[in-house]
């Protein structure tokens, strides 16, 4: 119904924004991922998803179409509501969610607050084929980079860094250079930790 909203940014909070569009202020729920990417300029455009329930009409906004598509995929899973999907996209980038689903990484999805083992497994089971089809991914390259990532994280844990702390740095290194060896990932992580 409402596919995007473009207008003047009136208010910006980590969980929501207000955009003035020709005199009408739209309250839009956002993820932390979107919050970090919203420019502080006055004119803003967000891709939206309107959720209509008996008791509320709720608007969710995303800077990128890919994040909106991932949100829609997540809420299509039984047991995953809009707030859980938003929490997942606040904890992980859409690319990290996609990779976790494609590689069957239950632990990564379960690490999100409010998601248990059964829900994480259901997310992977329901979305793996859709994610692979939509993003046209090559599972072989994904599994090698995932193995390198796991080995690098293990090494960093042995060196005394917490997994949560290391994971963000390692993910950024892999995103910038997907073909990095385990040694390159560890060296890069040690510079940034």
GUMI-765717 format. One record per atom (N, C-alpha, C): residue number from 1; residue in one letter; atom name; z, x, y. Coordinates in steps of 0.2 Angstrom, whole numbers, plus 5000, padded with zeros to 4 digits. Atoms other than C-alpha are relative to their C-alpha. Layout:
# residues N
REC/NUM/A/CA/Z/X/Y
...
This chain:
# residues 193
REC/1/X/N/5000/5004/4994
REC/1/X/CA/5000/5000/5000
REC/1/X/C/5000/5004/5006
REC/2/X/N/5000/4995/4994
REC/2/X/CA/5005/5014/5013
REC/2/X/C/4999/5006/4996
REC/3/X/N/5002/4993/5003
REC/3/X/CA/4996/5030/5008
REC/3/X/C/5002/5006/5004
REC/4/X/N/4998/4994/4996
REC/4/X/CA/5001/5041/5022
REC/4/X/C/5003/4997/5007
REC/5/X/N/4998/5002/4993
REC/5/X/CA/5010/5040/5039
REC/5/X/C/4999/5006/5004
REC/6/X/N/5001/4994/4995
REC/6/X/CA/5005/5051/5054
REC/6/X/C/5003/4998/5006
REC/7/X/N/4997/5002/4993
REC/7/X/CA/5015/5051/5070
REC/7/X/C/5005/5005/5002
REC/8/X/N/4995/4995/4997
REC/8/X/CA/5029/5059/5080
REC/8/X/C/5006/5000/4996
REC/9/X/N/4994/4999/5004
REC/9/X/CA/5043/5067/5071
REC/9/X/C/5006/4999/5005
REC/10/X/N/4994/5002/4996
REC/10/X/CA/5059/5059/5079
REC/10/X/C/5006/5003/4997
REC/11/X/N/4994/4998/5003
REC/11/X/CA/5072/5064/5067
REC/11/X/C/4999/5004/4993
REC/12/X/N/5001/4997/5006
REC/12/X/CA/5073/5077/5053
REC/12/X/C/5006/5002/4996
REC/13/X/N/4995/4998/5003
REC/13/X/CA/5086/5079/5040
REC/13/X/C/4998/5002/4993
REC/14/X/N/5002/4998/5007
REC/14/X/CA/5087/5087/5022
REC/14/X/C/4997/4995/4995
REC/15/X/N/5002/5005/5004
REC/15/X/CA/5085/5070/5014
REC/15/X/C/4995/4995/5002
REC/16/X/N/5004/5005/4997
REC/16/X/CA/5075/5060/5026
REC/16/X/C/4997/5002/5007
REC/17/X/N/5003/4999/4993
REC/17/X/CA/5064/5059/5042
REC/17/X/C/4999/4993/5003
REC/18/X/N/5002/5006/4996
REC/18/X/CA/5060/5046/5055
REC/18/X/C/4994/5002/5003
REC/19/X/N/5007/4999/4996
REC/19/X/CA/5042/5046/5061
REC/19/X/C/4998/4994/5004
REC/20/X/N/5002/5005/4995
REC/20/X/CA/5037/5036/5076
REC/20/X/C/4992/4999/4999
REC/21/X/N/5007/5002/5000
REC/21/X/CA/5020/5028/5073
REC/21/X/C/4998/4994/5004
REC/22/X/N/5002/5005/4995
REC/22/X/CA/5014/5019/5088
REC/22/X/C/5005/4995/5001
REC/23/X/N/4994/5004/4998
REC/23/X/CA/5031/5013/5093
REC/23/X/C/5004/4997/4994
REC/24/X/N/4996/5002/5006
REC/24/X/CA/5037/5009/5075
REC/24/X/C/5003/5006/4996
REC/25/X/N/4996/4994/5003
REC/25/X/CA/5050/5021/5067
REC/25/X/C/5000/4999/4993
REC/26/X/N/4999/5001/5007
REC/26/X/CA/5048/5023/5049
REC/26/X/C/5005/5005/4997
REC/27/X/N/4995/4996/5003
REC/27/X/CA/5063/5030/5039
REC/27/X/C/4997/5001/4993
REC/28/X/N/5003/4998/5006
REC/28/X/CA/5056/5040/5025
REC/28/X/C/5004/5005/4996
REC/29/X/N/4996/4996/5005
REC/29/X/CA/5065/5048/5010
REC/29/X/C/4996/5006/4998
REC/30/X/N/5004/4994/5001
REC/30/X/CA/5060/5066/5007
REC/30/X/C/5004/5005/4995
REC/31/X/N/4997/4995/5005
REC/31/X/CA/5064/5080/4994
REC/31/X/C/5002/5006/5005
REC/32/X/N/4999/4994/4996
REC/32/X/CA/5071/5097/5000
REC/32/X/C/4994/5004/5000
REC/33/X/N/5007/4996/5000
REC/33/X/CA/5054/5105/4995
REC/33/X/C/4996/4997/5006
REC/34/X/N/5003/5003/4994
REC/34/X/CA/5046/5093/5008
REC/34/X/C/5003/5002/5007
REC/35/X/N/4996/4999/4994
REC/35/X/CA/5060/5096/5021
REC/35/X/C/4998/5008/5002
REC/36/X/N/5001/4993/4998
REC/36/X/CA/5057/5115/5020
REC/36/X/C/4992/5001/5003
REC/37/X/N/5007/4999/4998
REC/37/X/CA/5038/5113/5023
REC/37/X/C/4998/4996/5006
REC/38/X/N/5002/5004/4994
REC/38/X/CA/5038/5100/5037
REC/38/X/C/5000/5004/5006
REC/39/X/N/5000/4996/4994
REC/39/X/CA/5033/5109/5053
REC/39/X/C/5004/4997/5005
REC/40/X/N/4996/5003/4995
REC/40/X/CA/5044/5107/5068
REC/40/X/C/4996/4998/5006
REC/41/X/N/5004/5002/4995
REC/41/X/CA/5029/5102/5078
REC/41/X/C/5001/4992/5001
REC/42/X/N/4999/5007/4998
REC/42/X/CA/5029/5085/5086
REC/42/X/C/4996/4995/4995
REC/43/X/N/5005/5005/5004
REC/43/X/CA/5014/5077/5076
REC/43/X/C/5001/5002/4993
REC/44/X/N/4999/4998/5007
REC/44/X/CA/5017/5076/5057
REC/44/X/C/4997/4995/4996
REC/45/X/N/5003/5005/5004
REC/45/X/CA/5008/5068/5043
REC/45/X/C/5003/5001/4993
REC/46/X/N/4997/5000/5007
REC/46/X/CA/5016/5064/5026
REC/46/X/C/4997/4995/4996
REC/47/X/N/5002/5004/5006
REC/47/X/CA/5009/5057/5010
REC/47/X/C/5005/4996/4998
REC/48/X/N/4994/5004/5002
REC/48/X/CA/5019/5042/5005
REC/48/X/C/4999/4996/4993
REC/49/X/N/5000/5004/5006
REC/49/X/CA/5024/5032/4990
REC/49/X/C/5005/4994/5002
REC/50/X/N/4996/5006/4999
REC/50/X/CA/5031/5014/4993
REC/50/X/C/5003/4997/4994
REC/51/X/N/4997/5003/5005
REC/51/X/CA/5044/5008/4981
REC/51/X/C/5002/4993/5002
REC/52/X/N/4998/5007/4998
REC/52/X/CA/5046/4989/4981
REC/52/X/C/5005/4997/4994
REC/53/X/N/4995/5004/5005
REC/53/X/CA/5062/4981/4972
REC/53/X/C/5002/4994/5003
REC/54/X/N/4998/5006/4998
REC/54/X/CA/5070/4965/4974
REC/54/X/C/5005/5001/5006
REC/55/X/N/4996/4999/4994
REC/55/X/CA/5083/4972/4986
REC/55/X/C/4998/5005/5005
REC/56/X/N/5002/4995/4995
REC/56/X/CA/5074/4985/4995
REC/56/X/C/4993/5003/5000
REC/57/X/N/5007/4996/4999
REC/57/X/CA/5057/4993/5001
REC/57/X/C/5002/5007/5002
REC/58/X/N/4999/4993/4999
REC/58/X/CA/5059/5012/5000
REC/58/X/C/4994/5004/5001
REC/59/X/N/5006/4996/4999
REC/59/X/CA/5047/5024/5007
REC/59/X/C/5002/5007/4999
REC/60/X/N/4999/4993/5002
REC/60/X/CA/5046/5042/5000
REC/60/X/C/4994/5004/5003
REC/61/X/N/5005/4996/4997
REC/61/X/CA/5036/5055/5009
REC/61/X/C/5000/5007/4997
REC/62/X/N/5002/4993/5003
REC/62/X/CA/5028/5072/5004
REC/62/X/C/4995/5003/5004
REC/63/X/N/5005/4996/4996
REC/63/X/CA/5019/5086/5013
REC/63/X/C/4994/5000/4997
REC/64/X/N/5006/4998/5004
REC/64/X/CA/5007/5089/4999
REC/64/X/C/4999/4994/4995
REC/65/X/N/5001/5006/5005
REC/65/X/CA/4998/5076/4988
REC/65/X/C/5002/5002/4993
REC/66/X/N/4998/4998/5006
REC/66/X/CA/5002/5087/4973
REC/66/X/C/5007/4998/4998
REC/67/X/N/4993/5002/5001
REC/67/X/CA/5020/5083/4975
REC/67/X/C/5001/4993/4999
REC/68/X/N/5000/5007/5001
REC/68/X/CA/5017/5065/4977
REC/68/X/C/4998/4998/4993
REC/69/X/N/5003/5001/5007
REC/69/X/CA/5007/5065/4961
REC/69/X/C/5005/5001/4995
REC/70/X/N/4995/4998/5005
REC/70/X/CA/5021/5074/4952
REC/70/X/C/5006/4995/5000
REC/71/X/N/4995/5005/4999
REC/71/X/CA/5034/5061/4959
REC/71/X/C/4998/4994/4996
REC/72/X/N/5003/5006/5003
REC/72/X/CA/5023/5047/4953
REC/72/X/C/5000/5001/4992
REC/73/X/N/4999/4999/5008
REC/73/X/CA/5022/5055/4935
REC/73/X/C/5007/4999/4998
REC/74/X/N/4993/5000/5002
REC/74/X/CA/5041/5057/4935
REC/74/X/C/5003/4993/4999
REC/75/X/N/4997/5006/5000
REC/75/X/CA/5045/5040/4939
REC/75/X/C/4997/4995/4995
REC/76/X/N/5003/5004/5005
REC/76/X/CA/5033/5033/4926
REC/76/X/C/5004/5001/4993
REC/77/X/N/4996/4999/5006
REC/77/X/CA/5045/5040/4913
REC/77/X/C/5006/4996/5000
REC/78/X/N/4994/5004/5001
REC/78/X/CA/5058/5028/4906
REC/78/X/C/5006/5004/5001
REC/79/X/N/4994/4996/4999
REC/79/X/CA/5075/5033/4912
REC/79/X/C/5000/5004/5006
REC/80/X/N/5000/4995/4994
REC/80/X/CA/5069/5043/4927
REC/80/X/C/4998/4995/5006
REC/81/X/N/5001/5004/4994
REC/81/X/CA/5071/5033/4944
REC/81/X/C/4998/5004/5005
REC/82/X/N/5003/4996/4994
REC/82/X/CA/5065/5038/4961
REC/82/X/C/5005/5005/5002
REC/83/X/N/4996/4995/4997
REC/83/X/CA/5081/5046/4966
REC/83/X/C/5001/5006/4995
REC/84/X/N/5000/4994/5005
REC/84/X/CA/5081/5057/4950
REC/84/X/C/4994/5004/5001
REC/85/X/N/5006/4996/4999
REC/85/X/CA/5063/5062/4953
REC/85/X/C/5001/5004/5006
REC/86/X/N/4999/4997/4994
REC/86/X/CA/5067/5066/4971
REC/86/X/C/5005/5006/4999
REC/87/X/N/4995/4994/5001
REC/87/X/CA/5082/5077/4965
REC/87/X/C/4997/5005/4996
REC/88/X/N/5003/4994/5004
REC/88/X/CA/5071/5086/4952
REC/88/X/C/4995/5004/5005
REC/89/X/N/5005/4997/4996
REC/89/X/CA/5058/5089/4966
REC/89/X/C/5004/5004/5006
REC/90/X/N/4996/4996/4996
REC/90/X/CA/5072/5096/4977
REC/90/X/C/5003/5006/4997
REC/91/X/N/4997/4995/5003
REC/91/X/CA/5079/5107/4964
REC/91/X/C/4994/5005/4998
REC/92/X/N/5005/4996/5002
REC/92/X/CA/5062/5114/4958
REC/92/X/C/4993/4998/5004
REC/93/X/N/5006/5002/4997
REC/93/X/CA/5045/5115/4966
REC/93/X/C/4995/4996/4996
REC/94/X/N/5004/5003/5005
REC/94/X/CA/5031/5104/4959
REC/94/X/C/4997/5004/4995
REC/95/X/N/5003/4996/5005
REC/95/X/CA/5023/5119/4951
REC/95/X/C/5005/5002/4995
REC/96/X/N/4994/4998/5005
REC/96/X/CA/5040/5124/4943
REC/96/X/C/5001/4994/4995
REC/97/X/N/4999/5006/5004
REC/97/X/CA/5041/5106/4937
REC/97/X/C/4994/4999/4995
REC/98/X/N/5006/5000/5004
REC/98/X/CA/5023/5106/4930
REC/98/X/C/5001/5005/4995
REC/99/X/N/4999/4994/5004
REC/99/X/CA/5026/5123/4922
REC/99/X/C/5005/4998/4994
REC/100/X/N/4995/5002/5004
REC/100/X/CA/5042/5117/4914
REC/100/X/C/4998/4995/4995
REC/101/X/N/5002/5006/5004
REC/101/X/CA/5034/5101/4907
REC/101/X/C/4994/5003/4995
REC/102/X/N/5006/4998/5004
REC/102/X/CA/5018/5110/4901
REC/102/X/C/5002/5005/4994
REC/103/X/N/4998/4995/5005
REC/103/X/CA/5028/5124/4892
REC/103/X/C/5006/4997/4995
REC/104/X/N/4995/5003/5004
REC/104/X/CA/5041/5112/4885
REC/104/X/C/5007/5003/5001
REC/105/X/N/4993/4997/4998
REC/105/X/CA/5056/5120/4894
REC/105/X/C/5005/4995/5001
REC/106/X/N/4995/5005/4999
REC/106/X/CA/5069/5108/4891
REC/106/X/C/5006/5002/5004
REC/107/X/N/4994/4997/4996
REC/107/X/CA/5083/5119/4898
REC/107/X/C/4999/5000/5008
REC/108/X/N/5002/5000/4993
REC/108/X/CA/5074/5120/4915
REC/108/X/C/5001/4993/5003
REC/109/X/N/5000/5006/4997
REC/109/X/CA/5072/5102/4917
REC/109/X/C/5008/4997/4999
REC/110/X/N/4993/5002/5001
REC/110/X/CA/5090/5099/4910
REC/110/X/C/5005/5003/5005
REC/111/X/N/4996/4996/4995
REC/111/X/CA/5097/5111/4923
REC/111/X/C/5000/4995/5007
REC/112/X/N/5000/5005/4994
REC/112/X/CA/5093/5097/4937
REC/112/X/C/5006/4995/4999
REC/113/X/N/4995/5005/5000
REC/113/X/CA/5108/5087/4941
REC/113/X/C/4998/4993/4999
REC/114/X/N/5001/5007/5002
REC/114/X/CA/5109/5070/4933
REC/114/X/C/4995/4999/4994
REC/115/X/N/5005/5001/5006
REC/115/X/CA/5096/5074/4919
REC/115/X/C/5004/5003/4994
REC/116/X/N/4997/4997/5007
REC/116/X/CA/5103/5076/4901
REC/116/X/C/4995/5002/4996
REC/117/X/N/5005/4997/5005
REC/117/X/CA/5095/5083/4886
REC/117/X/C/4995/4995/4998
REC/118/X/N/5005/5005/5002
REC/118/X/CA/5087/5066/4880
REC/118/X/C/4995/4999/5005
REC/119/X/N/5004/5001/4995
REC/119/X/CA/5080/5063/4897
REC/119/X/C/4995/5005/5001
REC/120/X/N/5004/4994/5000
REC/120/X/CA/5073/5080/4898
REC/120/X/C/4995/5000/4995
REC/121/X/N/5005/5000/5006
REC/121/X/CA/5065/5079/4881
REC/121/X/C/4995/4994/5001
REC/122/X/N/5005/5005/4999
REC/122/X/CA/5057/5062/4886
REC/122/X/C/4995/5001/5005
REC/123/X/N/5005/4998/4995
REC/123/X/CA/5050/5069/4902
REC/123/X/C/4995/5004/4997
REC/124/X/N/5004/4995/5003
REC/124/X/CA/5042/5083/4892
REC/124/X/C/4995/4996/4995
REC/125/X/N/5004/5004/5005
REC/125/X/CA/5036/5071/4878
REC/125/X/C/4995/4996/5004
REC/126/X/N/5004/5005/4997
REC/126/X/CA/5029/5058/4890
REC/126/X/C/4995/5003/5005
REC/127/X/N/5004/4997/4995
REC/127/X/CA/5021/5070/4903
REC/127/X/C/4996/5006/4998
REC/128/X/N/5003/4994/5001
REC/128/X/CA/5015/5085/4894
REC/128/X/C/4992/4999/5000
REC/129/X/N/5008/5001/5000
REC/129/X/CA/4997/5078/4890
REC/129/X/C/4997/4999/5007
REC/130/X/N/5003/5002/4994
REC/130/X/CA/4995/5071/4907
REC/130/X/C/5000/5006/5005
REC/131/X/N/5000/4994/4996
REC/131/X/CA/5001/5087/4916
REC/131/X/C/4994/5005/4998
REC/132/X/N/5005/4996/5002
REC/132/X/CA/4989/5097/4906
REC/132/X/C/4993/4998/5002
REC/133/X/N/5006/5003/4998
REC/133/X/CA/4975/5085/4909
REC/133/X/C/4999/5001/5008
REC/134/X/N/5001/5001/4992
REC/134/X/CA/4978/5083/4928
REC/134/X/C/4999/5007/5003
REC/135/X/N/5000/4994/4997
REC/135/X/CA/4981/5101/4932
REC/135/X/C/4995/5005/4996
REC/136/X/N/5005/4996/5003
REC/136/X/CA/4968/5108/4919
REC/136/X/C/5002/5007/4998
REC/137/X/N/4997/4993/5001
REC/137/X/CA/4979/5122/4913
REC/137/X/C/4998/5003/4993
REC/138/X/N/5001/4996/5006
REC/138/X/CA/4977/5135/4900
REC/138/X/C/5007/5002/4998
REC/139/X/N/4994/4999/5003
REC/139/X/CA/4992/5135/4889
REC/139/X/C/5002/5007/4998
REC/140/X/N/4999/4993/5002
REC/140/X/CA/4990/5153/4883
REC/140/X/C/5002/5004/5005
REC/141/X/N/4997/4996/4994
REC/141/X/CA/4992/5161/4900
REC/141/X/C/5006/4998/5002
REC/142/X/N/4994/5003/4998
REC/142/X/CA/5006/5149/4904
REC/142/X/C/5006/5003/4995
REC/143/X/N/4994/4998/5005
REC/143/X/CA/5016/5154/4888
REC/143/X/C/5001/5008/5001
REC/144/X/N/4999/4993/4999
REC/144/X/CA/5013/5173/4891
REC/144/X/C/5004/5001/5006
REC/145/X/N/4996/4999/4994
REC/145/X/CA/5019/5172/4909
REC/145/X/C/5007/4997/4999
REC/146/X/N/4993/5003/5001
REC/146/X/CA/5034/5161/4903
REC/146/X/C/5004/5005/4996
REC/147/X/N/4997/4995/5004
REC/147/X/CA/5038/5174/4890
REC/147/X/C/5003/5006/5004
REC/148/X/N/4998/4995/4995
REC/148/X/CA/5038/5188/4903
REC/148/X/C/5006/4998/5005
REC/149/X/N/4995/5003/4996
REC/149/X/CA/5048/5177/4914
REC/149/X/C/5007/5000/4997
REC/150/X/N/4994/5000/5004
REC/150/X/CA/5061/5174/4900
REC/150/X/C/5003/5007/4999
REC/151/X/N/4998/4993/5001
REC/151/X/CA/5062/5193/4896
REC/151/X/C/5003/5003/5007
REC/152/X/N/4998/4998/4993
REC/152/X/CA/5064/5197/4915
REC/152/X/C/5007/4997/5001
REC/153/X/N/4994/5004/4998
REC/153/X/CA/5078/5184/4917
REC/153/X/C/5006/5003/4996
REC/154/X/N/4995/4997/5004
REC/154/X/CA/5087/5191/4902
REC/154/X/C/5002/5007/5002
REC/155/X/N/4999/4994/4998
REC/155/X/CA/5086/5208/4908
REC/155/X/C/5005/5000/5006
REC/156/X/N/4996/5001/4994
REC/156/X/CA/5093/5203/4925
REC/156/X/C/5007/4998/4999
REC/157/X/N/4993/5002/5002
REC/157/X/CA/5107/5194/4917
REC/157/X/C/5004/5005/4998
REC/158/X/N/4996/4995/5002
REC/158/X/CA/5112/5209/4908
REC/158/X/C/5002/5005/5005
REC/159/X/N/4998/4995/4995
REC/159/X/CA/5112/5219/4924
REC/159/X/C/5005/4997/5005
REC/160/X/N/4994/5003/4996
REC/160/X/CA/5125/5206/4931
REC/160/X/C/4998/4995/5005
REC/161/X/N/5002/5005/4995
REC/161/X/CA/5114/5194/4941
REC/161/X/C/5000/4993/4996
REC/162/X/N/4999/5007/5003
REC/162/X/CA/5117/5175/4938
REC/162/X/C/4993/4998/4999
REC/163/X/N/5007/5002/5002
REC/163/X/CA/5102/5166/4930
REC/163/X/C/4997/4996/5006
REC/164/X/N/5002/5005/4994
REC/164/X/CA/5101/5153/4945
REC/164/X/C/4997/5005/5006
REC/165/X/N/5002/4996/4994
REC/165/X/CA/5100/5167/4958
REC/165/X/C/4994/5004/4998
REC/166/X/N/5006/4996/5002
REC/166/X/CA/5087/5177/4948
REC/166/X/C/4994/4996/4999
REC/167/X/N/5006/5005/5002
REC/167/X/CA/5076/5162/4943
REC/167/X/C/4996/4999/5006
REC/168/X/N/5004/5002/4994
REC/168/X/CA/5071/5158/4961
REC/168/X/C/4995/5006/5002
REC/169/X/N/5003/4994/4998
REC/169/X/CA/5066/5176/4965
REC/169/X/C/4994/5002/4995
REC/170/X/N/5005/4999/5005
REC/170/X/CA/5057/5178/4948
REC/170/X/C/4994/4995/5000
REC/171/X/N/5006/5005/5000
REC/171/X/CA/5047/5162/4950
REC/171/X/C/4996/5002/5006
REC/172/X/N/5005/4998/4995
REC/172/X/CA/5041/5168/4967
REC/172/X/C/4996/5006/4999
REC/173/X/N/5004/4995/5002
REC/173/X/CA/5035/5184/4960
REC/173/X/C/4995/4998/4996
REC/174/X/N/5005/5003/5005
REC/174/X/CA/5026/5175/4946
REC/174/X/C/4995/4996/5004
REC/175/X/N/5005/5004/4997
REC/175/X/CA/5018/5163/4958
REC/175/X/C/4996/5004/5004
REC/176/X/N/5004/4996/4996
REC/176/X/CA/5012/5177/4969
REC/176/X/C/4996/5005/4996
REC/177/X/N/5004/4996/5004
REC/177/X/CA/5006/5188/4955
REC/177/X/C/5001/4998/4993
REC/178/X/N/4999/5003/5006
REC/178/X/CA/5004/5178/4939
REC/178/X/C/4999/5005/4994
REC/179/X/N/5002/4995/5006
REC/179/X/CA/4998/5193/4928
REC/179/X/C/5005/5005/5000
REC/180/X/N/4995/4995/5000
REC/180/X/CA/5014/5203/4932
REC/180/X/C/5003/5002/4993
REC/181/X/N/4997/4998/5007
REC/181/X/CA/5021/5213/4917
REC/181/X/C/5008/4999/5001
REC/182/X/N/4993/5001/5000
REC/182/X/CA/5040/5211/4913
REC/182/X/C/5003/5005/5005
REC/183/X/N/4998/4995/4995
REC/183/X/CA/5043/5228/4922
REC/183/X/C/4999/4999/5007
REC/184/X/N/5002/5001/4993
REC/184/X/CA/5034/5223/4938
REC/184/X/C/5005/4994/5002
REC/185/X/N/4996/5006/4998
REC/185/X/CA/5044/5206/4938
REC/185/X/C/5007/5003/5002
REC/186/X/N/4993/4997/4999
REC/186/X/CA/5061/5216/4936
REC/186/X/C/5001/5004/5006
REC/187/X/N/5000/4995/4994
REC/187/X/CA/5057/5229/4949
REC/187/X/C/5000/4996/5006
REC/188/X/N/5001/5005/4995
REC/188/X/CA/5051/5215/4961
REC/188/X/C/5007/4996/5002
REC/189/X/N/4994/5004/4999
REC/189/X/CA/5067/5205/4958
REC/189/X/C/5006/5004/5002
REC/190/X/N/4994/4995/4998
REC/190/X/CA/5079/5220/4960
REC/190/X/C/4999/5001/5008
REC/191/X/N/5001/4999/4993
REC/191/X/CA/5071/5223/4977
REC/191/X/C/5002/4994/5005
REC/192/X/N/4998/5006/4996
REC/192/X/CA/5074/5205/4983
REC/192/X/C/5007/4997/4998
REC/193/X/N/4994/5003/5001
REC/193/X/CA/5091/5202/4975
REC/193/X/C/5006/5003/5004
